[in-house]
Amino acid sequence: MQPSTLAKRGTLFLFLVVIGFYFYGLGHFPLLGPDEPRYAQVAREMFLRRDFVTPTLGGHVWFEKPALLYWMMMASYKLFGVSEWAARFPAALSGVLTVTAVFFIGRKAEQTYSAGRLAAYSFWSALATATSLGIIVFSRAASFDIILTMTITWALAFFIIYEFEENSSVRRRCLVGFYAFIGLALLAKGLVGLVIPVGVVGLYYLFRRRLPDRDALMSLFWGIPLALAVAAIWYAPVIWKHGWLFVDQFFVQQHFARYVTNKYRHPGPLYYYLIVIPLLALPWSVFLIEGIVSIRTWRWRLDDPLIDPINKLRLFVLAWLAVPLVFFSFSGSKLPGYILPVLPAVALMVGERLSRDKSDAGNSNWAIRATAAMFVVSASLTVAYASRTGNLPLRLALMIAVPLCVAGGFALLSTRWRPASILLIAGATLVVVLSVLIYAAPAFAELESTKHLIQLADARGYSKAAIYGLERGDRTPEFYAAGRLVYGADGEPILYEGPSQVIDESYTRGETFLVFVPLQELDQLTGSKSVQTDLLGTNGRVALVAVRAR
């Protein structure tokens, strides 16, 4: 079956699978880590107060991030009730919308480039986006990064469609969409929502060695005000209400200090994202490398009407890759999610490699063979690890290994069926992720979350007791025990520092309270003659203890 026929028949099926996959199991395990529970709780507090302006956490103003994710969560809470599923729904929706934006970029490129070389480009690019590990993972978490990725992707989609479009009315609407989504990107994660799309467009024209056309230049005079007007929906009232407090915490501390210093303890070397991007791009990392290698064969002089559209797209994708990579590589604070907006560009580059059929004389199968070999080796290592260590259930190891072996083996042995091999690679990726989600994630979540421990305490009659002394890396009690945490003068929960701290607090408070204690320090606290303790439960990492002074 030719790729174009496959695309026509498979696009609807692809999106049905993507929607089902992205929304399945969002509430399968508790909110995790330092970020998910805090973002979900901020949205819950705003939702309960019916306040669309001031983010708070534990009743204290919390200006770490802008409001778009909170608004989306509030709408989700209104529709579905307050739950893990509802908290993660906006991220999953943003993942699907990101895939959709990439699809529309590919479809416009197909329609513009009539030589047939980009047949099924939209299908393969959307498939690569939907099955990239980074998009999958961040679309299943209450995360600002996927919201930013979605808004930037739509902004840049409108711009590249503007570049391809000939109808003047449609071109103007595309520019409106470009600037409107920049405004939404500012609401998604702050100034980076302006820096990345404007930087990509600027570098794109630099690569082309020409100035923007008159319409694009003139649009700056109304487009930038439009973007700022969209962003002002939140920024104006929050600045009016909180003034310098907001400006200092949001712009000075969370933007400039985070970028130029290691204040928030997320350092990384200059080459950090050169390692992270291929990992987030799995299973398409080898195709990404193939695409980068092919840059040397590109025609950079855009003067051939048959070649011009595909090279426009290539230069735009290259600019999209380069700007976030360079910008975040020089940041003093580095996290994998920061670079997520680069993945749609990765998928567009990969999509061009996937859309080439066997008749393309310039195409080799080394990328698909290397990916297939990676699958087979990964399957073997998974089974060997499970057999030798016992740290991974053999059943789960086989559930991971079998689809990897099937897809990898088929792709290695059957070069005549390239589209089928690619589909099997994508399908195996989804099956492996589902297997981990269903059979491995709950056990991991039990270890990393305090939800079950708080439920045990509530069942034992401690539902009103204050909770004192959290761990630095675990903020799940901020959601599951909201309203009961003890906060310090800085508006942050008081962190656990050791048994002596808890004993001192018991005499200060004069009442029973709860504390999370690392297992290695549990005996020191329960063995103390200064306090009465009641061990309520453990998740294998920490114990929840009721404490009262004797």
C-alpha positions in Angstrom: 0.0 0.0 0.0 1.4 3.4 -1.0 1.9 6.0 1.8 -0.7 8.4 0.3 -3.4 5.7 0.3 -2.4 4.7 3.8 -2.7 8.3 5.0 -6.2 8.7 3.4 -7.4 5.6 5.1 -5.5 5.8 8.3 -5.8 9.5 9.4 -9.2 9.1 11.1 -8.1 5.8 12.7 -4.8 7.5 13.9 -6.7 10.3 15.6 -9.1 7.9 17.3 -6.2 5.9 18.6 -4.4 9.0 19.8 -7.5 10.4 21.6 -8.2 7.0 23.3 -4.5 6.6 24.2 -4.0 10.1 25.6 -7.1 10.2 27.7 -7.0 6.6 29.0 -5.8 6.0 32.6 -5.2 9.7 33.5 -6.5 8.9 37.0 -4.8 5.5 37.2 -2.4 6.6 39.8 -2.0 9.6 42.2 -0.4 12.9 41.5 3.3 12.7 41.8 6.5 14.7 42.4 6.9 18.3 43.5 4.9 19.8 40.7 1.8 17.9 39.8 0.1 18.1 43.2 1.0 21.8 43.7 -0.4 22.8 40.3 -3.5 20.8 40.9 -4.0 22.3 44.3 -3.4 25.9 43.1 -6.2 25.4 40.5 -8.4 23.8 43.2 -8.0 26.8 45.5 -8.8 29.2 42.7 -11.7 27.1 41.7 -13.2 27.0 45.2 -12.8 30.8 45.6 -14.0 31.4 42.0 -10.9 33.6 41.6 -9.4 33.7 38.1 -6.6 36.2 39.0 -4.6 35.2 42.1 -3.0 31.8 42.3 -2.6 30.6 45.9 -1.1 27.5 47.5 -2.1 26.8 51.0 -3.7 30.2 51.1 -0.4 32.0 50.2 0.0 33.8 46.9 2.0 31.7 44.5 3.3 33.4 41.4 5.6 30.7 40.0 3.6 30.2 36.8 0.9 32.1 34.8 -2.8 31.2 34.8 -3.6 29.3 31.6 -3.1 25.8 33.0 -5.0 26.8 36.1 -7.9 28.0 34.1 -8.0 24.8 32.1 -7.9 22.8 35.3 -10.7 24.9 36.8 -12.9 24.2 33.7 -12.0 20.5 34.0 -12.9 20.5 37.7 -16.2 22.1 36.8 -17.0 19.4 34.2 -15.6 16.3 35.9 -15.1 17.1 39.6 -11.8 17.5 41.4 -9.7 14.4 40.8 -6.4 13.3 39.3 -8.1 12.6 36.0 -9.5 16.1 35.8 -6.2 17.6 36.8 -4.4 15.8 34.0 -7.1 16.4 31.4 -5.8 19.8 30.2 -2.3 18.2 29.5 -3.8 15.3 27.6 -6.0 17.7 25.6 -2.9 19.8 24.8 -1.1 16.7 23.6 -3.8 15.9 21.2 -4.0 19.5 20.0 -0.2 19.5 19.5 -0.5 16.4 17.3 -3.4 18.2 15.4 -1.3 21.3 14.7 1.6 19.2 13.3 -0.9 17.4 11.1 -2.2 20.7 9.7 1.4 21.8 9.0 2.0 18.6 7.1 -1.3 18.8 5.2 -0.5 22.3 4.0 3.0 21.2 2.9 1.5 18.3 1.0 -1.0 20.6 -0.8 1.7 23.1 -1.6 4.4 20.8 -2.8 2.9 19.2 -5.9 5.8 17.0 -6.9 4.5 14.1 -4.7 7.6 13.8 -2.6 5.7 14.7 0.5 2.9 12.2 0.1 1.5 11.2 3.4 3.7 13.7 5.2 0.9 14.9 7.4 0.1 11.4 8.5 3.7 10.4 9.3 4.5 13.7 11.1 1.4 13.4 13.2 2.2 9.8 14.0 5.8 10.7 15.0 4.5 13.5 17.3 1.8 11.3 18.9 4.3 8.5 19.6 7.3 10.5 20.8 8.1 9.6 24.3 8.4 13.2 25.5 5.0 14.2 24.2 3.4 11.1 25.7 4.9 11.5 29.1 4.2 15.2 29.5 0.7 14.8 28.2 -0.1 12.5 31.0 1.1 14.8 33.8 -0.3 18.1 35.1 2.4 20.1 33.4 2.9 23.6 32.1 5.4 22.4 29.5 2.9 20.6 27.3 0.6 23.6 27.4 3.4 25.8 26.3 4.3 23.3 23.6 0.8 23.3 22.3 0.4 27.1 22.1 3.8 27.6 20.5 3.1 24.8 18.0 -0.2 26.4 16.9 1.4 29.8 16.7 4.2 28.5 14.4 1.7 26.4 12.5 -0.3 29.5 11.6 2.9 31.2 10.5 4.2 28.5 8.2 0.8 28.1 6.7 0.9 31.9 6.1 4.2 31.3 4.2 2.6 28.7 2.0 -0.8 30.3 1.5 -1.5 32.5 -1.6 -5.0 33.8 -0.7 -4.6 37.2 0.9 -7.6 36.8 3.2 -6.4 33.5 4.5 -2.9 34.9 5.0 -4.3 37.7 7.2 -6.3 35.2 9.3 -3.1 33.1 9.7 -1.2 36.1 11.0 -4.1 36.8 13.5 -3.8 33.2 14.6 0.0 33.5 15.0 -0.2 36.5 17.2 -3.2 35.3 19.2 -1.4 32.0 20.1 1.7 34.0 21.1 -0.6 35.7 23.6 -1.8 32.3 24.8 1.8 31.1 25.0 2.6 34.1 27.3 -0.3 32.9 29.5 1.0 29.3 29.3 4.5 29.9 30.7 5.5 33.5 30.6 8.0 35.4 28.5 9.4 32.2 26.8 6.1 32.1 25.0 7.2 35.2 23.1 10.9 34.5 22.8 10.6 31.1 21.1 8.1 31.8 18.3 9.6 35.3 17.5 13.1 33.8 17.6 12.1 30.9 15.3 10.5 33.3 12.7 13.5 35.6 12.9 16.0 32.8 12.4 14.0 31.4 9.6 14.2 34.7 7.6 17.9 34.8 8.5 18.4 31.4 7.0 16.6 32.5 3.9 18.7 35.6 3.7 15.8 37.8 2.9 13.4 40.2 4.8 9.8 39.3 5.5 7.3 40.4 3.0 5.3 43.6 3.5 2.3 41.9 5.1 4.5 40.2 7.7 6.4 43.4 8.5 3.3 45.5 8.8 1.7 42.9 11.0 4.2 43.8 13.8 2.3 47.1 14.3 -1.0 45.4 15.1 0.1 41.8 15.9 2.3 42.5 18.9 -0.4 44.6 20.5 -2.9 41.7 19.8 -0.6 39.2 21.5 -0.2 41.5 24.5 -3.9 42.2 24.6 -4.6 38.4 24.8 -1.9 38.0 27.5 -3.3 41.1 29.4 -6.5 39.1 30.2 -4.5 37.9 33.2 -1.4 40.0 33.5 -3.3 43.3 33.7 -5.5 42.4 36.7 -2.8 40.5 38.6 -0.4 43.3 38.3 -3.1 45.9 39.2 -4.0 43.8 42.3 -0.6 42.7 43.5 1.9 45.3 42.0 5.6 44.8 42.7 5.0 41.6 44.7 3.9 39.9 41.5 6.5 41.6 39.3 9.3 40.6 41.6 8.3 37.0 42.2 7.1 36.2 38.7 9.4 38.1 36.4 12.5 38.8 38.5 12.7 35.6 40.4 10.9 33.0 38.2 12.2 34.3 34.9 15.5 36.2 35.1 16.9 34.6 38.2 15.9 31.1 37.1 17.5 31.7 33.7 20.8 33.3 34.7 21.5 31.4 38.0 21.2 28.0 39.6 18.9 29.4 42.3 16.4 26.6 41.9 19.0 23.8 41.9 18.5 22.4 38.4 22.0 22.7 36.9 23.2 21.1 33.7 26.1 21.2 31.3 26.0 23.1 28.0 25.4 19.9 26.1 22.5 18.8 28.4 19.8 19.1 25.8 21.9 17.4 23.1 21.4 14.2 25.3 17.8 15.0 26.4 16.3 15.6 22.9 17.1 12.2 21.5 15.7 10.6 24.6 12.5 12.6 24.4 12.3 11.8 20.6 12.3 8.0 21.1 11.6 5.8 19.2 12.3 8.2 16.3 15.8 9.4 17.5 17.7 7.7 14.7 15.4 9.2 12.1 16.1 12.6 13.7 19.8 12.0 13.3 19.3 11.0 9.7 17.3 14.2 9.1 20.1 16.3 10.7 22.7 14.5 8.5 20.6 15.3 5.4 21.0 19.1 6.1 24.2 19.1 4.0 22.2 18.1 0.9 19.5 20.9 1.3 19.2 23.6 -1.4 19.4 26.8 0.6 18.8 29.1 -2.4 15.0 29.3 -2.6 14.5 30.2 -6.3 13.0 27.1 -7.8 9.2 27.1 -7.7 9.2 23.2 -7.4 11.9 23.1 -4.7 11.0 26.3 -2.8 8.1 25.0 -0.7 9.9 22.0 0.8 13.0 24.0 1.5 10.9 26.7 3.2 9.5 24.1 5.4 13.0 22.6 6.0 14.5 25.9 7.0 11.5 26.7 9.2 11.9 23.3 11.0 15.6 23.9 11.4 15.0 27.3 13.0 12.4 25.7 15.2 15.0 23.1 16.4 17.8 25.6 16.9 16.1 28.4 18.8 14.8 26.4 21.8 18.0 24.4 21.9 20.3 27.4 22.0 18.1 29.4 24.3 17.7 26.7 27.0 21.3 25.4 26.6 22.5 28.7 28.1 20.0 28.7 30.9 21.4 28.3 34.4 18.5 26.1 35.3 17.8 23.0 33.1 15.0 20.4 33.2 13.9 18.0 30.5 10.5 19.6 30.1 11.9 23.0 29.2 13.0 21.7 25.7 9.6 20.0 25.0 8.6 22.7 22.5 11.3 21.4 20.1 9.6 18.0 19.7 7.0 19.1 17.1 9.9 20.3 14.9 11.6 17.0 15.5 8.4 15.2 14.4 8.2 17.3 11.2 11.8 16.4 10.4 11.2 12.8 11.2 8.0 12.9 9.1 9.9 13.8 6.0 12.1 10.8 6.5 9.1 8.5 7.1 7.1 9.8 4.1 9.7 8.6 1.7 8.9 5.3 0.1 11.2 2.7 -1.3 11.2 4.2 -4.8 13.0 7.3 -3.5 16.5 6.7 -4.8 18.0 9.0 -2.2 16.6 7.0 0.7 18.4 4.3 2.6 16.9 2.0 5.2 19.7 2.4 7.7 17.5 4.5 10.1 14.7 2.0 10.3 17.2 -0.9 10.6 19.0 0.9 13.5 15.7 1.5 15.2 14.6 -2.1 14.8 17.9 -3.3 16.2 17.5 -0.9 19.1 14.1 -2.5 19.8 15.4 -6.0 19.7 18.4 -5.2 22.0 16.1 -3.3 24.4 13.7 -6.3 24.5 16.6 -8.7 25.3 18.0 -6.4 28.0 14.6 -6.1 29.6 14.1 -9.8 29.9 17.7 -10.4 31.1 17.3 -7.7 33.8 14.0 -9.2 35.0 15.5 -12.7 35.1 18.7 -11.8 36.9 17.7 -9.1 39.4 14.0 -9.9 40.1 13.4 -6.1 40.4 11.1 -6.3 37.4 8.3 -8.8 37.2 9.0 -11.3 34.5 5.4 -11.0 33.2 5.8 -7.3 32.7 9.2 -7.8 31.1 7.6 -10.1 28.6 4.8 -7.6 27.9 7.5 -5.1 27.1 9.8 -7.4 25.2 7.3 -9.1 22.9 6.0 -6.0 21.0 9.5 -4.7 20.8 10.7 -8.0 19.3 7.8 -8.3 16.9 8.2 -4.7 15.6 12.0 -4.9 15.5 12.2 -8.3 13.9 9.7 -7.4 11.2 11.5 -4.2 10.4 14.8 -5.9 10.2 13.6 -8.8 8.0 11.1 -7.0 5.8 12.5 -4.0 4.1 9.9 -4.2 1.3 7.1 -3.3 3.7 8.5 0.0 5.0 5.1 1.6 6.0 4.1 -1.5 7.9 7.4 -1.5 9.7 7.0 2.1 10.8 3.4 1.4 12.0 4.6 -1.5 14.0 7.3 0.6 15.6 4.8 3.2 16.5 2.3 0.6 17.7 4.9 -1.2 19.8 5.8 2.1 21.5 2.1 2.6 22.5 1.8 -1.0 23.8 4.9 -0.7 25.9 3.8 2.6 27.4 0.4 1.1 28.2 2.0 -2.0 29.8 4.1 0.2 32.0 1.2 2.5 32.8 -1.1 -0.4 33.9 1.3 -2.8 35.6 4.4 -0.8 36.7 3.2 2.8 37.3 0.8 2.1 40.3 3.6 0.4 42.3 6.0 3.2 41.6 3.3 5.8 42.5 2.6 4.0 45.8 6.2 4.5 46.7 6.4 8.2 45.6 2.9 9.4 46.7 1.5 9.9 50.2 -2.1 9.6 49.1 -2.6 6.1 50.7 -0.9 7.1 53.9 -3.2 10.2 54.3 -6.2 8.0 53.7 -5.0 5.6 56.4 -4.6 8.5 58.8 -8.1 9.8 58.0 -9.6 6.3 58.6 -7.8 6.2 62.0 -9.4 9.4 63.2 -6.7 11.9 62.3 -8.6 13.7 59.5 -8.3 17.0 61.4 -4.7 16.7 62.5 -2.2 19.1 61.1 0.7 17.8 59.0 4.1 19.0 59.8 7.5 18.5 58.1 7.3 17.5 54.5 10.1 16.1 52.4 11.7 18.5 49.9 10.9 16.3 46.8 7.4 15.2 47.7 4.7 17.7 47.7 1.7 15.3 47.3 0.3 16.2 50.8 -0.3 19.7 49.5 -3.1 18.2 47.3 -4.2 15.2 49.4 -4.1 16.9 52.8 -4.9 20.5 51.7 -5.7 22.9 54.5 -3.9 20.8 57.1 -0.2 21.5 56.3 1.9 23.7 58.5 3.4 26.6 56.5 6.3 28.8 57.5 6.5 32.6 57.3 7.9 32.3 53.7 4.6 30.7 52.5 6.3 27.3 52.0 5.4 24.1 53.9 7.9 23.5 56.8 10.2 20.7 55.7 11.3 17.8 57.7 14.8 18.3 59.3 15.1 15.4 61.7 13.5 13.8 64.9 14.7 16.5 67.2 12.8 19.1 65.2 9.6 17.0 65.5 10.1 16.6 69.2 10.6 20.3 69.7 7.5 21.0 67.7 5.4 18.6 69.8 6.1 20.7 72.9 5.4 23.9 71.0 2.1 22.8 69.6 0.8 20.8 72.6 -1.5 18.7 70.4 -1.4 15.6 68.2 -0.1 16.3 64.7 1.2 14.1 61.9 4.6 13.9 60.4 6.2 12.1 57.5 9.4 10.4 58.6 12.1 8.7 56.4 12.2 5.0 57.3 15.9 5.2 58.3 15.0 7.8 61.1 11.8 6.2 62.2 13.2 4.3 65.2 14.9 7.5 66.5 11.5 9.2 66.7 9.3 6.3 67.9 12.0 5.3 70.5 12.1 8.7 72.1 10.7 9.0 75.6 9.8 12.6 75.0 6.8 12.0 72.7 4.0 9.6 72.2 3.8 8.2 68.7 1.4 6.2 66.7 2.7 4.6 63.5 -0.1 4.9 61.0 1.6 3.3 57.9 4.4 3.3 55.5 4.7 3.4 51.7 8.2 1.8 51.7 10.0 5.1 51.6 8.4 7.2 54.4 6.2 6.5 57.4 3.3 8.6 58.6 3.4 9.0 62.4 1.0 10.7 64.8 3.1 12.6 67.4 2.2 14.2 70.8 4.3 15.4 73.6 4.2 13.3 76.8 
